[in-house]
Amino acid sequence: MAGETVRLDVREMPPWERRPKIFEILDRLGPGDELELVNDHDPRPLRYELMHEREGQFDFHSGERGPREWVAHIKRAA
């Protein structure tokens, strides 16, 4: 994938399908690749999970774009 961005909008997915799909994509990312995750709430728990269980493997930045749209950029470290 080398420097590619994968976009995943999970707002319409059932909650129990979100985490497995997110981690499926994160596990496939190569160094420098990024997941752009669109969610209906702040993905802070995901950030904490990555910080503790996959320390140093990902850079995580998120922000609110609208009243029901949060976008997180999760980039695999080089």
Secondary structure, DSSP 8 states (H G I E B T S, - for coil): --S-EEEEE-TTS-HHHHHHHHHHHHHH--TT-EEEEEESS--HHHHHHHHHHSTTTEEEEEEEEETTEEEEEEEE--
